[in-house]
Amino acid sequence: MISYVRQPTGKMPPVPNSTASDKDLADVYSFLQSIPPSAASSENSHGDAANGKKLFAAYGCYECHDRQGQGASTAPRIGPPGISLVAVLRYVRQPTGQMPPYTAKFVSDQDLADIYAYLSSFPPPAPAANIPLLNQ
Ligand code: HEC
């Protein structure tokens, strides 16, 4: 980080030693390291994606949402999830449409966090503009 700050390659102005010593920059670096990752990424890291994959099959989620949550005629795409883990927890406990509810007794919050991590491991679908067949 220090060498970049002394000689930035982009729009950032260089910071000379007279403004901030190497020691100062080292302190800034430790400060930045001490900041926890954003809420969104730490939310995902609570889940175990490998276990989530097993649970997604074991609880039959795949029967309607397909193996990777990519969606099917029976249910919409949920991988990667377009909603937060909290919203998924709320929805699965009290669905508002066709989906059957799952109580915490049957599928725990931790199970759902694992499933969420599994679903989050998939890339978002390509925008239609990038699919040549749809643009002919
Ligand atoms: C019987 C079919 C079926 C099964 C099994 C099923 N779902 Fe669903 N799910 C649906 C349908 C249909 C919807 C669309 C909304 C609705 O009608 O409830 C949905 C919606 C959702 C949504 C909301 C999507 C959004 O973006 O709002 C989530 C999250 C979800 N399902 C997760 C799960 C999980 C996790 C499991 C397994 C524990 C599961 N579903 C099992 C049919 C199913």
Backbone and ligand atoms as CSV (ligand in chain L), in Angstrom:
chain,resi,resn,atom,element,x,y,z
A,1,MET,N,N,0.833,-1.196,0.000
A,1,MET,CA,C,0.000,0.000,0.000
A,1,MET,C,C,0.876,1.257,0.000
A,2,ILE,N,N,1.971,1.221,0.781
A,2,ILE,CA,C,2.801,2.429,0.904
A,2,ILE,C,C,3.349,2.869,-0.451
A,3,SER,N,N,3.863,1.913,-1.255
A,3,SER,CA,C,4.449,2.315,-2.536
A,3,SER,C,C,3.378,2.925,-3.442
A,4,TYR,N,N,2.134,2.428,-3.354
A,4,TYR,CA,C,1.074,2.992,-4.183
A,4,TYR,C,C,0.770,4.433,-3.767
A,5,VAL,N,N,0.698,4.657,-2.456
A,5,VAL,CA,C,0.359,5.979,-1.951
A,5,VAL,C,C,1.437,7.008,-2.339
A,6,ARG,N,N,2.698,6.547,-2.384
A,6,ARG,CA,C,3.789,7.453,-2.796
A,6,ARG,C,C,3.730,7.749,-4.285
A,7,GLN,N,N,3.367,6.748,-5.086
A,7,GLN,CA,C,3.336,6.918,-6.544
A,7,GLN,C,C,2.062,6.306,-7.113
A,8,PRO,N,N,0.925,6.998,-6.927
A,8,PRO,CA,C,-0.341,6.428,-7.407
A,8,PRO,C,C,-0.347,6.370,-8.933
A,9,THR,N,N,-1.065,5.405,-9.483
A,9,THR,CA,C,-1.113,5.255,-10.942
A,9,THR,C,C,-2.418,5.791,-11.523
A,10,GLY,N,N,-3.347,6.163,-10.653
A,10,GLY,CA,C,-4.631,6.645,-11.156
A,10,GLY,C,C,-4.829,8.118,-10.861
A,11,LYS,N,N,-6.021,8.467,-10.393
A,11,LYS,CA,C,-6.372,9.858,-10.166
A,11,LYS,C,C,-5.949,10.343,-8.781
A,12,MET,N,N,-5.589,9.398,-7.909
A,12,MET,CA,C,-5.254,9.801,-6.549
A,12,MET,C,C,-3.962,10.622,-6.530
A,13,PRO,N,N,-3.931,11.750,-5.788
A,13,PRO,CA,C,-2.696,12.540,-5.704
A,13,PRO,C,C,-1.663,11.794,-4.859
A,14,PRO,N,N,-0.365,11.895,-5.197
A,14,PRO,CA,C,0.645,11.214,-4.389
A,14,PRO,C,C,0.748,11.842,-2.999
A,15,VAL,N,N,1.039,11.032,-2.006
A,15,VAL,CA,C,1.211,11.521,-0.637
A,15,VAL,C,C,2.700,11.401,-0.289
A,16,PRO,N,N,3.431,12.552,-0.217
A,16,PRO,CA,C,4.872,12.477,0.058
A,16,PRO,C,C,5.139,12.161,1.536
A,17,ASN,N,N,6.380,11.741,1.791
A,17,ASN,CA,C,6.805,11.398,3.137
A,17,ASN,C,C,6.599,12.557,4.118
A,18,SER,N,N,6.717,13.811,3.601
A,18,SER,CA,C,6.568,14.970,4.486
A,18,SER,C,C,5.131,15.099,5.000
A,19,THR,N,N,4.184,14.564,4.254
A,19,THR,CA,C,2.781,14.626,4.685
A,19,THR,C,C,2.454,13.460,5.608
A,20,ALA,N,N,2.851,12.265,5.182
A,20,ALA,CA,C,2.577,11.076,5.990
A,20,ALA,C,C,3.801,10.177,5.940
A,21,SER,N,N,4.388,9.897,7.075
A,21,SER,CA,C,5.575,9.032,7.136
A,21,SER,C,C,5.178,7.584,6.874
A,22,ASP,N,N,6.174,6.741,6.619
A,22,ASP,CA,C,5.892,5.315,6.436
A,22,ASP,C,C,5.184,4.750,7.667
A,23,LYS,N,N,5.605,5.225,8.830
A,23,LYS,CA,C,4.980,4.760,10.079
A,23,LYS,C,C,3.493,5.146,10.088
A,24,ASP,N,N,3.194,6.399,9.691
A,24,ASP,CA,C,1.791,6.839,9.638
A,24,ASP,C,C,0.982,5.930,8.712
A,25,LEU,N,N,1.558,5.657,7.534
A,25,LEU,CA,C,0.829,4.834,6.564
A,25,LEU,C,C,0.649,3.406,7.087
A,26,ALA,N,N,1.662,2.925,7.810
A,26,ALA,CA,C,1.535,1.584,8.396
A,26,ALA,C,C,0.381,1.573,9.405
A,27,ASP,N,N,0.247,2.679,10.155
A,27,ASP,CA,C,-0.857,2.754,11.123
A,27,ASP,C,C,-2.208,2.803,10.405
A,28,VAL,N,N,-2.264,3.573,9.311
A,28,VAL,CA,C,-3.503,3.631,8.531
A,28,VAL,C,C,-3.849,2.233,8.025
A,29,TYR,N,N,-2.805,1.531,7.574
A,29,TYR,CA,C,-3.020,0.178,7.049
A,29,TYR,C,C,-3.607,-0.728,8.131
A,30,SER,N,N,-3.040,-0.675,9.349
A,30,SER,CA,C,-3.602,-1.541,10.404
A,30,SER,C,C,-5.026,-1.139,10.735
A,31,PHE,N,N,-5.286,0.179,10.673
A,31,PHE,CA,C,-6.659,0.626,10.927
A,31,PHE,C,C,-7.611,0.000,9.900
A,32,LEU,N,N,-7.222,0.069,8.611
A,32,LEU,CA,C,-8.094,-0.466,7.561
A,32,LEU,C,C,-8.295,-1.976,7.732
A,33,GLN,N,N,-7.217,-2.658,8.140
A,33,GLN,CA,C,-7.314,-4.100,8.351
A,33,GLN,C,C,-8.266,-4.443,9.497
A,34,SER,N,N,-8.393,-3.498,10.439
A,34,SER,CA,C,-9.186,-3.795,11.635
A,34,SER,C,C,-10.686,-3.655,11.377
A,35,ILE,N,N,-11.061,-3.043,10.236
A,35,ILE,CA,C,-12.482,-2.852,9.952
A,35,ILE,C,C,-13.077,-4.187,9.512
A,36,PRO,N,N,-14.156,-4.617,10.150
A,36,PRO,CA,C,-14.747,-5.892,9.748
A,36,PRO,C,C,-15.318,-5.800,8.333
A,37,PRO,N,N,-15.364,-6.921,7.615
A,37,PRO,CA,C,-15.955,-6.895,6.277
A,37,PRO,C,C,-17.398,-6.402,6.358
A,38,SER,N,N,-17.914,-5.918,5.249
A,38,SER,CA,C,-19.255,-5.317,5.252
A,38,SER,C,C,-20.294,-6.329,5.717
A,39,ALA,N,N,-21.398,-5.814,6.212
A,39,ALA,CA,C,-22.456,-6.666,6.743
A,39,ALA,C,C,-22.859,-7.720,5.714
A,40,ALA,N,N,-22.949,-7.305,4.451
A,40,ALA,CA,C,-23.411,-8.243,3.427
A,40,ALA,C,C,-22.476,-9.437,3.316
A,41,SER,N,N,-21.157,-9.196,3.241
A,41,SER,CA,C,-20.279,-10.337,3.038
A,41,SER,C,C,-20.129,-11.156,4.311
A,42,SER,N,N,-20.220,-10.524,5.483
A,42,SER,CA,C,-20.098,-11.326,6.690
A,42,SER,C,C,-21.365,-12.160,6.875
A,43,GLU,N,N,-22.486,-11.640,6.371
A,43,GLU,CA,C,-23.720,-12.408,6.446
A,43,GLU,C,C,-23.546,-13.704,5.664
A,44,ASN,N,N,-22.951,-13.586,4.473
A,44,ASN,CA,C,-22.756,-14.776,3.657
A,44,ASN,C,C,-21.769,-15.737,4.292
A,45,SER,N,N,-20.762,-15.205,4.973
A,45,SER,CA,C,-19.711,-16.084,5.464
A,45,SER,C,C,-20.164,-16.895,6.676
A,46,HIS,N,N,-21.347,-16.574,7.239
A,46,HIS,CA,C,-21.853,-17.392,8.336
A,46,HIS,C,C,-22.326,-18.749,7.839
A,47,GLY,N,N,-22.565,-18.833,6.550
A,47,GLY,CA,C,-23.097,-20.073,6.009
A,47,GLY,C,C,-22.006,-20.960,5.452
A,48,ASP,N,N,-22.267,-22.251,5.453
A,48,ASP,CA,C,-21.330,-23.227,4.917
A,48,ASP,C,C,-21.933,-23.724,3.598
A,49,ALA,N,N,-21.382,-23.239,2.481
A,49,ALA,CA,C,-21.981,-23.508,1.172
A,49,ALA,C,C,-22.041,-25.005,0.858
A,50,ALA,N,N,-20.993,-25.758,1.265
A,50,ALA,CA,C,-20.969,-27.189,0.950
A,50,ALA,C,C,-22.111,-27.901,1.673
A,51,ASN,N,N,-22.310,-27.516,2.933
A,51,ASN,CA,C,-23.422,-28.099,3.686
A,51,ASN,C,C,-24.753,-27.637,3.098
A,52,GLY,N,N,-24.797,-26.357,2.690
A,52,GLY,CA,C,-26.017,-25.813,2.093
A,52,GLY,C,C,-26.446,-26.590,0.861
A,53,LYS,N,N,-25.461,-27.033,0.084
A,53,LYS,CA,C,-25.756,-27.809,-1.115
A,53,LYS,C,C,-26.490,-29.095,-0.746
A,54,LYS,N,N,-25.996,-29.776,0.312
A,54,LYS,CA,C,-26.637,-31.017,0.764
A,54,LYS,C,C,-28.051,-30.734,1.258
A,55,LEU,N,N,-28.179,-29.645,2.046
A,55,LEU,CA,C,-29.487,-29.330,2.630
A,55,LEU,C,C,-30.490,-28.950,1.547
A,56,PHE,N,N,-30.021,-28.258,0.529
A,56,PHE,CA,C,-30.909,-27.822,-0.552
A,56,PHE,C,C,-31.546,-29.050,-1.206
A,57,ALA,N,N,-30.757,-30.135,-1.301
A,57,ALA,CA,C,-31.280,-31.390,-1.849
A,57,ALA,C,C,-32.128,-32.111,-0.794
A,58,ALA,N,N,-31.605,-32.191,0.441
A,58,ALA,CA,C,-32.278,-32.959,1.482
A,58,ALA,C,C,-33.667,-32.406,1.791
A,59,TYR,N,N,-33.822,-31.095,1.780
A,59,TYR,CA,C,-35.120,-30.490,2.104
A,59,TYR,C,C,-36.025,-30.367,0.891
A,60,GLY,N,N,-35.538,-30.804,-0.243
A,60,GLY,CA,C,-36.394,-30.808,-1.427
A,60,GLY,C,C,-36.578,-29.452,-2.073
A,61,CYS,N,N,-35.789,-28.458,-1.694
A,61,CYS,CA,C,-35.895,-27.135,-2.324
A,61,CYS,C,C,-35.687,-27.283,-3.830
A,62,TYR,N,N,-34.786,-28.195,-4.204
A,62,TYR,CA,C,-34.426,-28.368,-5.609
A,62,TYR,C,C,-35.608,-28.866,-6.436
A,63,GLU,N,N,-36.566,-29.532,-5.773
A,63,GLU,CA,C,-37.682,-30.099,-6.528
A,63,GLU,C,C,-38.453,-29.009,-7.262
A,64,CYS,N,N,-38.504,-27.835,-6.679
A,64,CYS,CA,C,-39.210,-26.730,-7.343
A,64,CYS,C,C,-38.242,-25.700,-7.926
A,65,HIS,N,N,-37.121,-25.458,-7.237
A,65,HIS,CA,C,-36.223,-24.365,-7.662
A,65,HIS,C,C,-35.073,-24.855,-8.529
A,66,ASP,N,N,-34.985,-26.158,-8.766
A,66,ASP,CA,C,-33.930,-26.816,-9.527
A,66,ASP,C,C,-32.630,-26.876,-8.717
A,67,ARG,N,N,-31.710,-27.715,-9.197
A,67,ARG,CA,C,-30.498,-28.073,-8.437
A,67,ARG,C,C,-29.674,-26.912,-7.915
A,68,GLN,N,N,-29.535,-25.868,-8.735
A,68,GLN,CA,C,-28.691,-24.746,-8.324
A,68,GLN,C,C,-29.550,-23.511,-8.073
A,69,GLY,N,N,-30.824,-23.747,-7.802
A,69,GLY,CA,C,-31.715,-22.622,-7.544
A,69,GLY,C,C,-31.929,-21.765,-8.773
A,70,GLN,N,N,-31.671,-22.346,-9.975
A,70,GLN,CA,C,-31.779,-21.528,-11.190
A,70,GLN,C,C,-33.223,-21.334,-11.625
A,71,GLY,N,N,-34.152,-22.021,-10.925
A,71,GLY,CA,C,-35.553,-21.815,-11.229
A,71,GLY,C,C,-36.049,-22.802,-12.275
A,72,ALA,N,N,-37.352,-23.007,-12.298
A,72,ALA,CA,C,-37.976,-23.936,-13.232
A,72,ALA,C,C,-39.402,-23.468,-13.435
A,73,SER,N,N,-40.189,-24.278,-14.124
A,73,SER,CA,C,-41.583,-23.878,-14.340
A,73,SER,C,C,-42.317,-23.818,-13.010
A,74,THR,N,N,-41.842,-24.574,-12.017
A,74,THR,CA,C,-42.519,-24.662,-10.729
A,74,THR,C,C,-42.195,-23.515,-9.773
A,75,ALA,N,N,-41.006,-22.904,-9.891
A,75,ALA,CA,C,-40.613,-21.871,-8.930
A,75,ALA,C,C,-39.561,-20.954,-9.550
A,76,PRO,N,N,-39.471,-19.722,-9.048
A,76,PRO,CA,C,-38.535,-18.756,-9.628
A,76,PRO,C,C,-37.082,-19.053,-9.285
A,77,ARG,N,N,-36.178,-18.390,-9.992
A,77,ARG,CA,C,-34.745,-18.472,-9.703
A,77,ARG,C,C,-34.464,-17.875,-8.326
A,78,ILE,N,N,-33.675,-18.604,-7.517
A,78,ILE,CA,C,-33.253,-18.046,-6.225
A,78,ILE,C,C,-31.745,-18.162,-6.055
A,79,GLY,N,N,-31.013,-18.582,-7.110
A,79,GLY,CA,C,-29.561,-18.650,-7.047
A,79,GLY,C,C,-28.958,-17.883,-8.215
A,80,PRO,N,N,-28.154,-16.833,-7.945
A,80,PRO,CA,C,-27.900,-16.308,-6.608
A,80,PRO,C,C,-29.123,-15.548,-6.100
A,81,PRO,N,N,-29.313,-15.503,-4.774
A,81,PRO,CA,C,-30.507,-14.873,-4.230
A,81,PRO,C,C,-30.539,-13.383,-4.534
A,82,GLY,N,N,-31.704,-12.885,-4.905
A,82,GLY,CA,C,-31.854,-11.459,-5.164
A,82,GLY,C,C,-32.226,-10.716,-3.900
A,83,ILE,N,N,-32.419,-11.462,-2.821
A,83,ILE,CA,C,-32.854,-10.856,-1.559
A,83,ILE,C,C,-31.884,-11.238,-0.450
A,84,SER,N,N,-31.920,-10.497,0.661
A,84,SER,CA,C,-30.984,-10.737,1.768
A,84,SER,C,C,-31.327,-12.028,2.505
A,85,LEU,N,N,-30.362,-12.504,3.290
A,85,LEU,CA,C,-30.598,-13.707,4.091
A,85,LEU,C,C,-31.800,-13.508,5.010
A,86,VAL,N,N,-31.909,-12.325,5.604
A,86,VAL,CA,C,-33.028,-12.047,6.506
A,86,VAL,C,C,-34.361,-12.195,5.765
A,87,ALA,N,N,-34.401,-11.671,4.536
A,87,ALA,CA,C,-35.631,-11.762,3.753
A,87,ALA,C,C,-35.932,-13.212,3.381
A,88,VAL,N,N,-34.884,-14.000,3.097
A,88,VAL,CA,C,-35.093,-15.417,2.780
A,88,VAL,C,C,-35.675,-16.133,4.004
A,89,LEU,N,N,-35.092,-15.867,5.176
A,89,LEU,CA,C,-35.593,-16.496,6.405
A,89,LEU,C,C,-37.071,-16.179,6.579
A,90,ARG,N,N,-37.405,-14.916,6.398
A,90,ARG,CA,C,-38.793,-14.494,6.588
A,90,ARG,C,C,-39.698,-15.185,5.569
A,91,TYR,N,N,-39.237,-15.227,4.309
A,91,TYR,CA,C,-40.097,-15.787,3.269
A,91,TYR,C,C,-40.341,-17.279,3.471
A,92,VAL,N,N,-39.251,-18.019,3.767
A,92,VAL,CA,C,-39.365,-19.469,3.877
A,92,VAL,C,C,-40.285,-19.858,5.044
A,93,ARG,N,N,-40.260,-19.050,6.125
A,93,ARG,CA,C,-41.149,-19.322,7.264
A,93,ARG,C,C,-42.604,-18.992,6.942
A,94,GLN,N,N,-42.809,-17.947,6.173
A,94,GLN,CA,C,-44.178,-17.517,5.864
A,94,GLN,C,C,-44.306,-17.099,4.414
A,95,PRO,N,N,-44.313,-18.081,3.507
A,95,PRO,CA,C,-44.414,-17.727,2.089
A,95,PRO,C,C,-45.783,-17.108,1.812
A,96,THR,N,N,-45.819,-16.263,0.796
A,96,THR,CA,C,-47.078,-15.579,0.495
A,96,THR,C,C,-47.747,-16.168,-0.732
A,97,GLY,N,N,-47.104,-17.138,-1.397
A,97,GLY,CA,C,-47.679,-17.663,-2.638
A,97,GLY,C,C,-47.878,-19.158,-2.591
A,98,GLN,N,N,-47.317,-19.842,-3.598
A,98,GLN,CA,C,-47.507,-21.282,-3.769
A,98,GLN,C,C,-46.577,-22.113,-2.901
A,99,MET,N,N,-45.473,-21.507,-2.473
A,99,MET,CA,C,-44.460,-22.312,-1.788
A,99,MET,C,C,-44.926,-22.749,-0.400
A,100,PRO,N,N,-44.653,-24.023,-0.029
A,100,PRO,CA,C,-45.051,-24.482,1.311
A,100,PRO,C,C,-44.159,-23.836,2.367
A,101,PRO,N,N,-44.684,-23.523,3.554
A,101,PRO,CA,C,-43.849,-22.943,4.613
A,101,PRO,C,C,-42.947,-24.005,5.255
A,102,TYR,N,N,-41.766,-23.578,5.730
A,102,TYR,CA,C,-40.873,-24.462,6.478
A,102,TYR,C,C,-40.673,-23.835,7.849
A,103,THR,N,N,-41.045,-24.538,8.914
A,103,THR,CA,C,-40.869,-23.988,10.258
A,103,THR,C,C,-39.427,-24.189,10.718
A,104,ALA,N,N,-39.049,-23.439,11.772
A,104,ALA,CA,C,-37.687,-23.530,12.295
A,104,ALA,C,C,-37.399,-24.914,12.870
A,105,LYS,N,N,-38.445,-25.619,13.246
A,105,LYS,CA,C,-38.271,-26.975,13.761
A,105,LYS,C,C,-37.748,-27.901,12.675
A,106,PHE,N,N,-38.231,-27.659,11.459
A,106,PHE,CA,C,-37.892,-28.530,10.344
A,106,PHE,C,C,-36.597,-28.091,9.670
A,107,VAL,N,N,-36.501,-26.800,9.359
A,107,VAL,CA,C,-35.302,-26.234,8.717
A,107,VAL,C,C,-34.819,-25.082,9.592
A,108,SER,N,N,-33.667,-25.260,10.277
A,108,SER,CA,C,-33.201,-24.236,11.226
A,108,SER,C,C,-32.671,-22.998,10.509
A,109,ASP,N,N,-32.508,-21.904,11.251
A,109,ASP,CA,C,-31.930,-20.679,10.683
A,109,ASP,C,C,-30.537,-20.960,10.133
A,110,GLN,N,N,-29.770,-21.790,10.871
A,110,GLN,CA,C,-28.418,-22.111,10.404
A,110,GLN,C,C,-28.462,-22.885,9.087
A,111,ASP,N,N,-29.426,-23.813,8.978
A,111,ASP,CA,C,-29.590,-24.554,7.719
A,111,ASP,C,C,-29.841,-23.580,6.572
A,112,LEU,N,N,-30.709,-22.612,6.836
A,112,LEU,CA,C,-31.039,-21.649,5.776
A,112,LEU,C,C,-29.846,-20.753,5.456
A,113,ALA,N,N,-29.040,-20.426,6.472
A,113,ALA,CA,C,-27.833,-19.633,6.214
A,113,ALA,C,C,-26.878,-20.429,5.321
A,114,ASP,N,N,-26.794,-21.741,5.545
A,114,ASP,CA,C,-25.941,-22.593,4.717
A,114,ASP,C,C,-26.481,-22.658,3.285
A,115,ILE,N,N,-27.794,-22.819,3.179
A,115,ILE,CA,C,-28.419,-22.860,1.852
A,115,ILE,C,C,-28.188,-21.527,1.136
A,116,TYR,N,N,-28.297,-20.439,1.904
A,116,TYR,CA,C,-28.086,-19.099,1.326
A,116,TYR,C,C,-26.660,-18.981,0.793
A,117,ALA,N,N,-25.691,-19.495,1.567
A,117,ALA,CA,C,-24.292,-19.437,1.132
A,117,ALA,C,C,-24.114,-20.267,-0.140
A,118,TYR,N,N,-24.791,-21.417,-0.195
A,118,TYR,CA,C,-24.715,-22.267,-1.387
A,118,TYR,C,C,-25.274,-21.516,-2.600
A,119,LEU,N,N,-26.459,-20.934,-2.439
A,119,LEU,CA,C,-27.094,-20.229,-3.566
A,119,LEU,C,C,-26.275,-19.011,-3.984
A,120,SER,N,N,-25.597,-18.360,-3.000
A,120,SER,CA,C,-24.800,-17.173,-3.292
A,120,SER,C,C,-23.543,-17.520,-4.084
A,121,SER,N,N,-23.194,-18.801,-4.142
A,121,SER,CA,C,-21.957,-19.176,-4.824
A,121,SER,C,C,-22.135,-19.192,-6.341
A,122,PHE,N,N,-23.358,-19.026,-6.826
A,122,PHE,CA,C,-23.577,-19.023,-8.275
A,122,PHE,C,C,-23.518,-17.615,-8.840
A,123,PRO,N,N,-22.969,-17.485,-10.054
A,123,PRO,CA,C,-22.931,-16.159,-10.670
A,123,PRO,C,C,-24.344,-15.757,-11.091
A,124,PRO,N,N,-24.610,-14.471,-11.135
A,124,PRO,CA,C,-25.927,-14.026,-11.606
A,124,PRO,C,C,-26.095,-14.418,-13.072
A,125,PRO,N,N,-27.334,-14.571,-13.529
A,125,PRO,CA,C,-27.555,-14.932,-14.926
A,125,PRO,C,C,-27.045,-13.828,-15.850
A,126,ALA,N,N,-26.595,-14.206,-17.043
A,126,ALA,CA,C,-26.111,-13.210,-17.998
A,126,ALA,C,C,-27.273,-12.331,-18.441
A,127,PRO,N,N,-27.037,-11.018,-18.543
A,127,PRO,CA,C,-28.111,-10.163,-19.053
A,127,PRO,C,C,-28.462,-10.568,-20.483
A,128,ALA,N,N,-29.737,-10.437,-20.848
A,128,ALA,CA,C,-30.198,-10.882,-22.167
A,128,ALA,C,C,-29.363,-10.279,-23.287
A,129,ALA,N,N,-28.859,-9.054,-23.097
A,129,ALA,CA,C,-28.082,-8.373,-24.129
A,129,ALA,C,C,-26.798,-9.139,-24.456
A,130,ASN,N,N,-26.329,-9.992,-23.519
A,130,ASN,CA,C,-25.085,-10.734,-23.754
A,130,ASN,C,C,-25.327,-12.101,-24.381
A,131,ILE,N,N,-26.581,-12.464,-24.590
A,131,ILE,CA,C,-26.872,-13.772,-25.167
A,131,ILE,C,C,-27.143,-13.576,-26.655
A,132,PRO,N,N,-26.178,-14.008,-27.521
A,132,PRO,CA,C,-26.268,-13.711,-28.949
A,132,PRO,C,C,-27.589,-14.152,-29.571
A,133,LEU,N,N,-28.087,-15.351,-29.199
A,133,LEU,CA,C,-29.317,-15.864,-29.807
A,133,LEU,C,C,-30.510,-14.939,-29.613
A,134,LEU,N,N,-30.507,-14.214,-28.492
A,134,LEU,CA,C,-31.654,-13.343,-28.211
A,134,LEU,C,C,-31.537,-12.002,-28.913
A,135,ASN,N,N,-30.409,-11.781,-29.566
A,135,ASN,CA,C,-30.195,-10.458,-30.176
A,135,ASN,C,C,-30.120,-10.521,-31.686
A,136,GLN,N,N,-30.579,-11.636,-32.268
A,136,GLN,CA,C,-30.489,-11.766,-33.722
A,136,GLN,C,C,-31.649,-11.088,-34.416
L,1,HEC,C1,C,-43.298,-27.102,-3.752
L,1,HEC,C2,C,-42.355,-26.246,-4.477
L,1,HEC,C3,C,-41.329,-25.480,-3.656
L,1,HEC,C4,C,-40.415,-25.982,-2.748
L,1,HEC,C5,C,-40.238,-27.431,-2.300
L,1,HEC,C6,C,-39.626,-24.851,-2.300
L,1,HEC,N1,N,-40.042,-23.702,-2.902
L,1,HEC,FE1,FE,-39.283,-21.822,-2.635
L,1,HEC,N2,N,-40.707,-21.050,-3.870
L,1,HEC,C7,C,-41.635,-21.794,-4.573
L,1,HEC,C8,C,-42.485,-20.887,-5.357
L,1,HEC,C9,C,-43.618,-21.311,-6.292
L,1,HEC,C10,C,-42.015,-19.581,-5.087
L,1,HEC,C11,C,-42.562,-18.259,-5.700
L,1,HEC,C12,C,-43.401,-17.500,-4.714
L,1,HEC,C13,C,-44.519,-18.331,-4.208
L,1,HEC,O1,O,-45.423,-18.682,-4.967
L,1,HEC,O2,O,-44.480,-18.660,-2.981
L,1,HEC,C14,C,-40.902,-19.715,-4.143
L,1,HEC,C15,C,-40.171,-18.649,-3.620
L,1,HEC,C16,C,-39.065,-18.781,-2.811
L,1,HEC,C17,C,-38.291,-17.684,-2.309
L,1,HEC,C18,C,-38.575,-16.195,-2.538
L,1,HEC,C19,C,-37.873,-15.732,-3.791
L,1,HEC,C20,C,-37.887,-14.223,-3.904
L,1,HEC,O3,O,-36.964,-13.717,-4.545
L,1,HEC,O4,O,-38.808,-13.588,-3.376
L,1,HEC,C21,C,-37.256,-18.207,-1.593
L,1,HEC,C22,C,-36.162,-17.465,-0.884
L,1,HEC,C23,C,-37.409,-19.643,-1.620
L,1,HEC,N3,N,-38.514,-19.965,-2.378
L,1,HEC,C24,C,-36.549,-20.532,-0.992
L,1,HEC,C25,C,-36.794,-21.900,-0.857
L,1,HEC,C26,C,-36.000,-22.800,-0.043
L,1,HEC,C27,C,-34.753,-22.414,0.725
L,1,HEC,C28,C,-36.582,-24.033,-0.134
L,1,HEC,C29,C,-36.178,-25.316,0.611
L,1,HEC,C30,C,-36.084,-25.199,2.072
L,1,HEC,C31,C,-37.734,-23.904,-1.010
L,1,HEC,N4,N,-37.830,-22.594,-1.431
L,1,HEC,C32,C,-38.582,-24.948,-1.367
L,1,HEC,C33,C,-41.788,-23.171,-4.575
L,1,HEC,C34,C,-41.088,-24.044,-3.756
